[in-house]
Structure formats: structure tokens, C-alpha cells
Amino acid sequence: MKRPVRREELVVDAETSLRMAGIRQKDTSAEQIVREILRRLGHSYRVSNRDLPGSPDAANRSRRWAVFVHGCFWHSHTRCPRATVPKRNRRFWAEKFEANRKRDAHAIAALRRLGYRVVVIWECEAEKRAASVTRRLDSKLETSTLRATRSGSRSPARAAGS
């Protein structure tokens, strides 16, 4: 029988444990901002997407799009001041962040293979540049086509086919 590989001991004090326990894992302020933007743009979506690769934070299966709202710290947002590596247990954190980045890339690739358009919104973007996020979601999710279809006018594809 193989012995498990021993990892160096993690140093965790009560203060760190309490601080980490207070970090939300779902319904973060950034996710709520992105959901509000999606609603204002007229999109319907689901937030329970555990059956899709990577469990996107918002997805519309019929229109084949998915949105991830990544926390800058947990997903190592490049050149973002929130994406620091803790001084204690540096090796552990570096490995964890690398694994998170690889898992994110695999999930995005898997969704694209399924025909989904994927948009990644960073926590700092959502909280500081909502107008920019709105423009990006509007262009990536083709809101103008959605509005024309919902307002009763015929989309160009449907009009050409009749």
C-alpha cells in the first residue's frame, strides 16, 4: 500500500482561521453586482449551475452563455493589488492558486467545447468599473438580438427564413 505524500505542516492560528471563515463563497458583492447588470440588460439566467463545468456563477443554457465572477485573491488576478500571496505558508498558497488557475482554464475550455460563450468578470472590475462590465457583457452576450426578439420584432435569421 502506498503511503500518502507528507506535506509540510500548515501553520494556522485562531485569528487566521476566524478571518478565513468570514470570507463568503457564494453571493458575494461582486456576484450580486454582475447579476444586477445581467437583469438590467434583460437577460434571464440561473445561479445553480453545479452540473456545468466549473459551476458558473450565472448561466443561460438555451442561449449557451456562462459568466464566472472570480475573486481576485482566490483566482490570482494578474497585476491586481488584491491578489497577494500570504506570507505564511507561501508554498501551500502558491500551489493552491496555481491549481485554481488550471481548474478555471479547464472549466472554460470544457464550456467552450459544449458551445458556450464564456465571460470572466473579476471582483475588482465589478466593484469599481460597473459601466465597463456592463458594456462587455452587453457585447459578449449579444443583448441587442435578445431585445429585438423580446420586443416582438423578428430577428434577421427568422425573417429571412419565412
C-alpha positions in Angstrom: 0.0 0.0 0.0 1.3 3.5 -0.9 1.9 5.9 1.8 0.4 9.4 1.3 2.9 12.1 0.5 3.5 14.2 3.6 3.0 17.9 3.1 4.7 20.4 5.3 2.6 21.4 8.3 0.3 24.3 7.8 0.6 26.9 10.4 -2.9 28.2 11.3 -3.7 30.4 14.3 -7.1 31.2 15.7 -7.0 34.8 14.2 -6.3 33.5 10.7 -8.9 30.8 11.0 -11.6 33.3 12.1 -10.6 35.7 9.2 -10.8 32.9 6.6 -14.1 31.6 7.9 -15.6 35.1 7.3 -14.9 35.1 3.5 -18.1 34.4 1.5 -18.0 31.6 -1.0 -21.2 32.5 -2.8 -23.5 35.5 -3.2 -20.5 37.8 -2.9 -21.0 41.6 -3.5 -19.3 41.2 -6.9 -21.6 38.4 -7.9 -24.6 40.5 -6.9 -23.4 43.4 -8.9 -23.0 41.2 -12.0 -26.4 39.7 -11.5 -28.0 43.1 -11.3 -26.2 44.1 -14.6 -27.5 41.0 -16.3 -31.1 41.8 -15.1 -30.8 45.4 -16.4 -29.6 44.1 -19.7 -32.7 41.9 -19.9 -31.0 38.5 -19.5 -32.5 35.6 -17.7 -30.1 33.2 -16.1 -29.7 30.5 -13.4 -27.3 30.7 -10.5 -27.4 27.0 -9.6 -25.1 25.6 -12.2 -23.3 22.7 -10.5 -24.0 20.5 -13.5 -22.0 22.7 -15.8 -18.2 22.6 -15.9 -16.7 24.9 -13.3 -20.2 25.8 -11.9 -20.6 29.2 -13.5 -21.9 32.0 -11.3 -24.6 32.8 -13.9 -25.6 30.8 -17.0 -28.3 30.6 -19.6 -28.4 27.1 -21.1 -30.8 28.0 -24.0 -28.6 30.9 -25.2 -25.4 29.0 -24.4 -23.6 31.5 -22.3 -21.9 31.4 -18.9 -20.4 34.1 -16.6 -17.8 33.5 -13.9 -17.2 36.1 -11.3 -13.7 35.5 -10.0 -12.5 36.7 -6.7 -9.1 38.4 -7.3 -7.4 36.8 -4.3 -8.6 33.2 -4.9 -8.1 33.2 -8.6 -4.9 35.2 -8.7 -5.9 38.2 -10.8 -2.7 39.3 -12.6 -1.5 42.7 -11.6 -4.3 43.3 -9.1 -3.4 44.5 -5.6 -6.0 42.2 -4.1 -4.2 39.1 -5.5 -1.5 38.8 -2.8 0.2 35.6 -1.7 0.1 35.3 2.1 3.5 35.4 3.8 2.7 32.4 6.0 2.5 29.0 4.2 3.7 30.6 0.9 4.3 27.3 -0.8 0.8 26.0 0.1 -0.8 29.2 -1.2 1.2 29.2 -4.4 0.2 25.6 -5.2 -3.4 26.3 -4.4 -3.6 29.4 -6.6 -1.9 27.5 -9.5 -4.4 24.7 -9.1 -7.2 27.2 -9.1 -5.9 28.8 -12.3 -5.6 25.4 -14.0 -9.1 24.4 -12.9 -10.5 27.7 -14.2 -8.8 27.2 -17.6 -10.1 23.6 -17.9 -13.7 24.6 -17.0 -13.7 27.4 -19.5 -12.3 25.1 -22.3 -14.9 22.5 -21.4 -17.8 25.0 -21.6 -16.5 26.3 -25.0 -16.4 22.7 -26.3 -20.1 22.5 -25.3 -20.7 25.6 -27.4 -21.0 28.2 -24.6 -19.8 31.7 -24.8 -17.8 32.3 -21.6 -17.2 35.7 -19.9 -14.9 36.1 -16.8 -15.6 39.1 -14.6 -13.1 40.0 -11.9 -14.2 41.1 -8.5 -12.3 44.4 -8.8 -13.9 45.1 -12.1 -17.4 44.5 -10.9 -16.9 46.6 -7.8 -15.0 49.5 -9.4 -15.9 49.6 -13.1 -19.5 48.5 -13.4 -20.0 50.6 -16.6 -17.2 48.7 -18.3 -18.6 45.4 -17.1 -22.0 46.3 -18.5 -20.5 47.2 -21.9 -18.5 43.9 -22.0 -21.5 41.7 -21.0 -23.7 43.6 -23.5 -21.4 42.9 -26.4 -20.4 39.3 -25.4 -23.9 38.1 -24.7 -25.4 39.8 -27.8 -28.1 41.8 -25.9 -29.3 43.7 -29.0 -30.5 40.4 -30.5 -32.2 39.5 -27.3 -34.0 42.8 -27.1 -35.3 42.7 -30.7 -36.6 39.2 -30.2 -38.4 40.1 -26.9 -39.9 43.3 -28.2 -41.8 41.3 -30.8 -39.8 42.3 -33.9 -38.4 39.4 -35.9 -34.8 38.6 -35.8 -32.9 38.7 -39.1 -32.5 34.9 -39.1 -36.2 34.3 -38.6 -37.2 37.0 -41.1 -35.0 35.5 -43.8 -36.4 32.0 -43.3 -40.1 33.0 -43.8 
